[in-house]
Amino acid sequence: MLGFTRTRLLLIAASLTASLCWAASGWAPLADDGLHDPNGPGIRLLQQPGDALSNLPGDTAGNNVHWIPALQKGVIVPREKIGKDTPVRRYDRDVFLNLYGSMPAVRFPHKPHTEWLDCSNCHDQLFKPKAGANQISMFVILQGQQCGVCHGAVAFPLTECRRCHSVANDLAQRLAAEQAIADAQPDAHARLEQMRREASVPLLPSPKGTP
Amino acid sequence: MMPSGLRRIGIALACIGSFLTTPVFAEYADVVLNRMAEKEGMRPVIFPHWFHRIRFRCKVCHAELGFKMRAGSNLVTMGDIIDGKFCGACHNGNIAWAPENCDLCHSGKPGLPPGIFGGHDTNGPGRW
């Protein structure tokens, strides 16, 4: 009885050690991820997450990869378009939100978002491109709407509160006020209109036709 | 009767074991496509966001190619892919492997439900 139990314990311990090894490293082999068929013919040919992701800047959530520095430092060089005539649109403006809440204010940086995404991914379906025009709520985000379309699904998850709620309220209030003053300068309207014109350039249809 | 120390270790290991073996360790944002695959006699498709993200920015698929950003809102057919739409914009033998490499995409376990999976902190939109 005791011998059998010990053997069984040893077996459990051995399998646990193996599981813990990749649980600690963060990336399960495809054959153990619960999705891939370990007996499928393709499994040996596919790239393993650990092989690719362990070389990228590390993180503690999501894919355990800090994707923004990975892109900005050129560790990865992902393509920006397929069609040669597709416009590439970037925009650099911080938006400060939740200036008077109980959490620190949110700084939404357009720059890293537009490095990955096109304007049309968020505007105007998810967010109206106008300060104060969007009723943004954590309740709705947690349901997978607004920011939660990506954050919590593919971008860093909603457990990482302070990555968005990152600016002290008084500082955010000042920065937002400075933005408002800058926006009120004589040429600000023209610059904004120019930006809007550029941003509203419709995407050219992809060569084979967009569904 | 087991010595109490051993029994405690056993119980602890059993607890950790059940914790480790029950969840799915899918990589964050892996998507399973299986609304049609198994009905057509193929394994489900596993789409790994991490793999594609290294090589393409989100906007390529979600703006240029027209993939909506919601699991379940894109009905992808092999006909479309062969016509160069959806996955077929790259999986055409030029940019990425061609559609005849069935098993590289149709690599999932039989019986998987379609949807987005995550191995770390969330299970995707609406199921946080």
Chai-1 contact restraints between the chains, C-beta under 6 A:
chainA,res_idxA,chainB,res_idxB,connection_type,confidence,min_distance_angstrom,max_distance_angstrom,comment,restraint_id
A,L9,B,G10,contact,1.0,0.0,6.0,A-B,restraint_1
A,I12,B,L13,contact,1.0,0.0,6.0,A-B,restraint_2
A,I12,B,G17,contact,1.0,0.0,6.0,A-B,restraint_3
A,S19,B,L20,contact,1.0,0.0,6.0,A-B,restraint_4
A,A28,B,F25,contact,1.0,0.0,6.0,A-B,restraint_5
A,D33,B,F25,contact,1.0,0.0,6.0,A-B,restraint_6
A,D33,B,A26,contact,1.0,0.0,6.0,A-B,restraint_7
A,G34,B,V24,contact,1.0,0.0,6.0,A-B,restraint_8
A,G34,B,F25,contact,1.0,0.0,6.0,A-B,restraint_9
A,G34,B,A26,contact,1.0,0.0,6.0,A-B,restraint_10
A,L35,B,A26,contact,1.0,0.0,6.0,A-B,restraint_11
A,L35,B,D30,contact,1.0,0.0,6.0,A-B,restraint_12
A,L35,B,I46,contact,1.0,0.0,6.0,A-B,restraint_13
A,L35,B,G108,contact,1.0,0.0,6.0,A-B,restraint_14
A,H36,B,I46,contact,1.0,0.0,6.0,A-B,restraint_15
A,H36,B,S107,contact,1.0,0.0,6.0,A-B,restraint_16
A,D37,B,R43,contact,1.0,0.0,6.0,A-B,restraint_17
A,D37,B,K109,contact,1.0,0.0,6.0,A-B,restraint_18
A,G40,B,S107,contact,1.0,0.0,6.0,A-B,restraint_19
A,P41,B,D103,contact,1.0,0.0,6.0,A-B,restraint_20
A,G42,B,D103,contact,1.0,0.0,6.0,A-B,restraint_21
A,G42,B,L104,contact,1.0,0.0,6.0,A-B,restraint_22
A,G42,B,S107,contact,1.0,0.0,6.0,A-B,restraint_23
A,P49,B,E27,contact,1.0,0.0,6.0,A-B,restraint_24
A,A61,B,D121,contact,1.0,0.0,6.0,A-B,restraint_25
A,G62,B,Y28,contact,1.0,0.0,6.0,A-B,restraint_26
A,G62,B,H120,contact,1.0,0.0,6.0,A-B,restraint_27
A,N63,B,Y28,contact,1.0,0.0,6.0,A-B,restraint_28
A,N63,B,W50,contact,1.0,0.0,6.0,A-B,restraint_29
A,I76,B,I54,contact,1.0,0.0,6.0,A-B,restraint_30
A,P78,B,R55,contact,1.0,0.0,6.0,A-B,restraint_31
A,P78,B,F56,contact,1.0,0.0,6.0,A-B,restraint_32
A,P78,B,R57,contact,1.0,0.0,6.0,A-B,restraint_33
A,R79,B,F56,contact,1.0,0.0,6.0,A-B,restraint_34
A,E80,B,R57,contact,1.0,0.0,6.0,A-B,restraint_35
A,I82,B,V60,contact,1.0,0.0,6.0,A-B,restraint_36
A,I82,B,E64,contact,1.0,0.0,6.0,A-B,restraint_37
A,I82,B,A89,contact,1.0,0.0,6.0,A-B,restraint_38
A,T86,B,E64,contact,1.0,0.0,6.0,A-B,restraint_39
A,W116,B,R57,contact,1.0,0.0,6.0,A-B,restraint_40
A,W116,B,C58,contact,1.0,0.0,6.0,A-B,restraint_41
A,L117,B,C58,contact,1.0,0.0,6.0,A-B,restraint_42
A,L117,B,K59,contact,1.0,0.0,6.0,A-B,restraint_43
A,D118,B,K59,contact,1.0,0.0,6.0,A-B,restraint_44
A,D118,B,A63,contact,1.0,0.0,6.0,A-B,restraint_45
A,S120,B,A63,contact,1.0,0.0,6.0,A-B,restraint_46
A,N121,B,H62,contact,1.0,0.0,6.0,A-B,restraint_47
A,N121,B,A63,contact,1.0,0.0,6.0,A-B,restraint_48
A,L142,B,W128,contact,1.0,0.0,6.0,A-B,restraint_49
A,Q143,B,G126,contact,1.0,0.0,6.0,A-B,restraint_50
A,G144,B,P125,contact,1.0,0.0,6.0,A-B,restraint_51
A,G144,B,G126,contact,1.0,0.0,6.0,A-B,restraint_52
A,G148,B,P125,contact,1.0,0.0,6.0,A-B,restraint_53
A,V149,B,M69,contact,1.0,0.0,6.0,A-B,restraint_54
A,G152,B,T122,contact,1.0,0.0,6.0,A-B,restraint_55
A,G152,B,W128,contact,1.0,0.0,6.0,A-B,restraint_56
A,A153,B,I116,contact,1.0,0.0,6.0,A-B,restraint_57
A,A153,B,G124,contact,1.0,0.0,6.0,A-B,restraint_58
A,A153,B,P125,contact,1.0,0.0,6.0,A-B,restraint_59
A,V154,B,A29,contact,1.0,0.0,6.0,A-B,restraint_60
A,V154,B,H49,contact,1.0,0.0,6.0,A-B,restraint_61
A,P157,B,D121,contact,1.0,0.0,6.0,A-B,restraint_62
A,P157,B,T122,contact,1.0,0.0,6.0,A-B,restraint_63
A,L158,B,W128,contact,1.0,0.0,6.0,A-B,restraint_64
A,T159,B,D121,contact,1.0,0.0,6.0,A-B,restraint_65
A,S206,B,E64,contact,1.0,0.0,6.0,A-B,restraint_66
A,K208,B,G84,contact,1.0,0.0,6.0,A-B,restraint_67
A,K208,B,K85,contact,1.0,0.0,6.0,A-B,restraint_68
A,T210,B,G66,contact,1.0,0.0,6.0,A-B,restraint_69
A,P211,B,G66,contact,1.0,0.0,6.0,A-B,restraint_70
A,P211,B,K85,contact,1.0,0.0,6.0,A-B,restraint_71
